[in-house]
């Protein structure tokens, strides 16, 4: 697949290329990403998807509340990213403009909402249902991105979104919110809506801010936002749960999120979003192997349709 060029925000001056993360290739209106750059961006997006999928498994294993889990996860991510930044000679808490700071605070709150509803969906409805609900976020991303950048979705993207929607309908066990599976699916959908907004914002940040700096600040805001609601619960968290939270923060959040943001330098947000719909496939497979949660026929059918959407997107 050849990725269309990423449109740059109007605030970037003509003839003055914005800074990009080290080793990243930046797409502009004047240049089209090379096939090698696109392949590398696709690989980064798929690796991030795998790590995001495994995060659902850790969320299911963790016995504490979703808000405590997310706050602790963000704390580990902040520490890991700070050390990584210092090692690379980058100080993530310096060099921000006021407009960028405001945007990072807002997206940090949205990221907190995304993660809390995501893990609530998994805890209520299970790994498969929660992650498949989240997989609807490409639909929101395409809608919001089309409005923000005045871009018309291609026929292929619309076909992919249709497959994702049908897949979600197939997955829903009932149309009653009293059913745990349906409630978990709805929480996953809300999580996807919040993450779509974060993805759109990150596309703008990727044009002039290092992905490490963006990720660090958003996790700082996430932890700070949730801490007043969770601090008294940390003393009751089991030692094993701290291990799962650490894995979430260090591997499935800090590392995966940086990789995903880097992919946005070359890929459009909605293209990367559709690749992320593979997350339920990885999550369901991991839950099957580790927890013994065998997916039902409807889950397999819905997941197959979602996977088909991703394959359609990547078809040359």
NORSULPE-V46265 format. One record per residue. N is the residue number from 1. RES is the residue in one letter. SS is DSSP state (2 for helix, 1 for strand, 0 for the rest). OMEGA is omega in whole degrees, 0 to 359 (999 if undefined). NEAR is the number of other C-alpha atoms within 8 Angstrom. Layout:
<<N;RES;SS;OMEGA;NEAR> <N;RES;SS;OMEGA;NEAR>>
This chain:
<<1;X;0;175;7> <2;X;0;183;7> <3;X;0;174;10> <4;X;0;180;8> <5;X;0;179;13> <6;X;0;177;11> <7;X;0;182;7> <8;X;0;177;9> <9;X;0;182;7> <10;X;0;182;5> <11;X;0;179;4> <12;X;0;184;9> <13;X;0;179;7> <14;X;0;178;5> <15;X;0;181;4> <16;X;0;184;6> <17;X;0;180;7> <18;X;0;179;7> <19;X;0;178;8> <20;X;0;177;13> <21;X;0;181;11> <22;X;0;177;5> <23;X;0;183;4> <24;X;0;175;8> <25;X;0;185;9> <26;X;0;178;9> <27;X;0;177;12> <28;X;0;179;10> <29;X;0;185;9> <30;X;0;184;4> <31;X;0;176;7> <32;X;0;181;10> <33;X;0;177;14> <34;X;0;180;6> <35;X;2;178;7> <36;X;2;179;6> <37;X;2;179;10> <38;X;2;179;14> <39;X;2;179;8> <40;X;2;179;8> <41;X;2;177;13> <42;X;2;179;11> <43;X;2;179;8> <44;X;2;180;12> <45;X;2;180;14> <46;X;2;176;10> <47;X;2;177;10> <48;X;2;179;14> <49;X;2;178;14> <50;X;2;180;11> <51;X;2;176;12> <52;X;2;180;12> <53;X;2;178;14> <54;X;2;180;12> <55;X;2;177;11> <56;X;2;178;13> <57;X;2;178;12> <58;X;2;178;12> <59;X;2;178;12> <60;X;2;181;12> <61;X;2;183;8> <62;X;0;184;11> <63;X;0;181;6> <64;X;0;182;8> <65;X;0;182;6> <66;X;2;181;10> <67;X;2;177;10> <68;X;2;179;13> <69;X;2;183;12> <70;X;2;179;12> <71;X;2;178;14> <72;X;2;177;12> <73;X;2;180;14> <74;X;2;178;14> <75;X;2;177;12> <76;X;2;180;12> <77;X;2;179;14> <78;X;2;180;13> <79;X;2;181;8> <80;X;2;182;10> <81;X;2;178;12> <82;X;2;178;11> <83;X;2;179;8> <84;X;2;179;8> <85;X;2;179;12> <86;X;2;178;9> <87;X;2;180;7> <88;X;0;182;6> <89;X;0;178;6> <90;X;0;177;7> <91;X;0;189;9> <92;X;0;183;12> <93;X;0;179;7> <94;X;0;171;5> <95;X;0;179;5> <96;X;0;172;7> <97;X;0;182;6> <98;X;2;181;6> <99;X;2;178;6> <100;X;2;180;9> <101;X;2;178;9> <102;X;2;179;8> <103;X;2;180;9> <104;X;2;177;12> <105;X;2;180;11> <106;X;2;180;8> <107;X;2;175;12> <108;X;2;176;14> <109;X;2;177;12> <110;X;2;178;12> <111;X;2;176;14> <112;X;2;179;13> <113;X;2;178;10> <114;X;2;185;14> <115;X;2;181;10> <116;X;2;180;12> <117;X;2;178;13> <118;X;2;182;14> <119;X;2;172;13> <120;X;2;179;11> <121;X;2;178;18> <122;X;2;181;18> <123;X;2;181;11> <124;X;2;188;10> <125;X;2;182;15> <126;X;0;184;12> <127;X;2;184;14> <128;X;2;184;13> <129;X;2;182;17> <130;X;2;181;17> <131;X;2;176;18> <132;X;2;174;15> <133;X;2;178;15> <134;X;2;184;15> <135;X;0;178;16> <136;X;0;187;15> <137;X;2;173;14> <138;X;2;178;14> <139;X;2;177;8> <140;X;2;181;11> <141;X;2;180;16> <142;X;2;180;10> <143;X;2;183;8> <144;X;2;180;11> <145;X;2;178;13> <146;X;2;179;11> <147;X;2;185;8> <148;X;2;185;6> <149;X;2;179;6> <150;X;0;179;7> <151;X;0;179;7> <152;X;0;178;5> <153;X;0;178;8> <154;X;0;178;6> <155;X;2;180;6> <156;X;2;179;8> <157;X;2;178;9> <158;X;2;176;9> <159;X;2;178;9> <160;X;2;180;14> <161;X;2;177;11> <162;X;2;178;8> <163;X;2;179;12> <164;X;2;181;13> <165;X;2;179;9> <166;X;2;178;10> <167;X;2;178;14> <168;X;2;179;12> <169;X;2;179;8> <170;X;2;184;11> <171;X;2;184;13> <172;X;0;182;11> <173;X;0;182;8> <174;X;0;177;8> <175;X;0;177;6> <176;X;0;179;6> <177;X;0;177;8> <178;X;0;178;6> <179;X;0;182;9> <180;X;2;181;9> <181;X;2;179;13> <182;X;2;178;15> <183;X;2;178;13> <184;X;2;178;18> <185;X;2;179;17> <186;X;2;177;10> <187;X;2;177;15> <188;X;2;178;19> <189;X;2;177;13> <190;X;2;176;11> <191;X;2;179;16> <192;X;2;178;16> <193;X;2;180;13> <194;X;2;182;12> <195;X;2;176;12> <196;X;2;178;13> <197;X;2;177;12> <198;X;2;181;11> <199;X;2;178;11> <200;X;2;179;12> <201;X;2;182;10> <202;X;2;176;11> <203;X;2;178;13> <204;X;2;180;10> <205;X;2;184;12> <206;X;0;182;15> <207;X;0;184;13> <208;X;0;178;9> <209;X;0;174;11> <210;X;0;182;12> <211;X;2;179;12> <212;X;2;180;11> <213;X;2;178;11> <214;X;2;182;13> <215;X;2;181;12> <216;X;2;182;13> <217;X;2;180;14> <218;X;2;177;14> <219;X;2;174;14> <220;X;2;180;12> <221;X;2;178;12> <222;X;2;180;14> <223;X;2;181;14> <224;X;2;181;9> <225;X;2;184;9> <226;X;2;185;12> <227;X;2;180;9> <228;X;2;181;7> <229;X;2;189;6> <230;X;2;193;11> <231;X;2;183;8> <232;X;2;181;5> <233;X;2;186;8> <234;X;2;181;8> <235;X;2;183;5> <236;X;2;182;5> <237;X;0;180;9> <238;X;0;179;6> <239;X;2;180;6> <240;X;2;178;7> <241;X;2;176;12> <242;X;2;177;9> <243;X;2;179;8> <244;X;2;179;12> <245;X;2;179;14> <246;X;2;177;11> <247;X;2;178;10> <248;X;2;184;12> <249;X;2;187;15> <250;X;2;187;13> <251;X;2;188;10> <252;X;2;180;14> <253;X;2;184;14> <254;X;2;182;14> <255;X;2;184;10> <256;X;2;184;14> <257;X;2;177;11> <258;X;2;180;11> <259;X;2;181;12> <260;X;2;180;12> <261;X;2;177;12> <262;X;2;180;14> <263;X;2;181;13> <264;X;0;177;14> <265;X;0;180;16> <266;X;0;183;16> <267;X;0;170;15> <268;X;0;183;13> <269;X;2;183;12> <270;X;2;174;10> <271;X;2;177;9> <272;X;2;180;14> <273;X;2;180;12> <274;X;2;175;13> <275;X;2;181;11> <276;X;2;178;12> <277;X;0;173;15> <278;X;0;182;14> <279;X;2;179;13> <280;X;2;180;13> <281;X;2;178;10> <282;X;2;183;11> <283;X;2;180;16> <284;X;2;179;12> <285;X;2;180;8> <286;X;2;179;11> <287;X;2;178;13> <288;X;2;183;11> <289;X;2;188;8> <290;X;2;185;6> <291;X;2;183;7> <292;X;0;178;7> <293;X;0;181;8> <294;X;0;181;6> <295;X;0;178;9> <296;X;0;182;6> <297;X;2;182;6> <298;X;2;179;8> <299;X;2;179;12> <300;X;2;179;9> <301;X;2;180;11> <302;X;2;178;14> <303;X;2;178;13> <304;X;2;178;9> <305;X;2;179;12> <306;X;2;177;13> <307;X;2;177;11> <308;X;2;178;10> <309;X;2;179;14> <310;X;2;179;13> <311;X;2;178;8> <312;X;2;180;9> <313;X;2;185;12> <314;X;2;180;7> <315;X;0;179;6> <316;X;0;999;4>>
